[in-house]
Amino acid sequence: MLEGEVNYRHGAEIYALRPGDTLFFDADAPHGPEDLVKLPARYLSVISYPQNS
């Protein structure tokens, strides 16, 4: 999280994220912002795919 506050859902869990927080998870589960608590909210989303070997 860069700015603001967001309640972020991953599966059945909800995580309160504030500036400086990070969340690493398996994207196969349903996920996304649940509540925008404090706006403006800015965060970085990095997607990494496994390499074929």
N, C-alpha and C positions, 0 to 999 in steps of 0.2 A: 504494500500500500504506500502510495506516495502522498496522498492528501485525502481528507475526509474519513468517513467511517462507513463500513458496509458489513452487513450480516450475510455471509456467503454460505450457500448450501452445498454439501457434497454428500450424496446419498440421503440418509436419514439424519445426518448431523448438520448443525449450523455453527459456524465459526464467526465470532466478532473480530473483524479486522480493523486495525488502526494504523496510522503512518508508522512505517518501520516493520510491520508484520509481514510474514511470508506464509504461503501455503503450498505444499507440494503434494500432489495427489494423482491417482489413476483416473484419467479422464473418461474411462468406460462407464463410470457411474454417473447418474444425472447430477449436474452441477451448474452453479451460476449464482449471481447476486440474488438474495432473498429480499432484503430490505436495504434501501439507501438511507442510512441513519443521519449522516452529516454530509451535506453537499457544499462545494463540488467534491466529487469523489474521483480520484485518478489512481489507476494501478497499472502495472505492467503484466502482460500475459505472455508467457514464453511456452511454446509448444515444441516438444522434442519427440521425434520418432526414432525407433530403433533402426540401426543400419542393417541391411541385408548382408549376411556373411556367407 
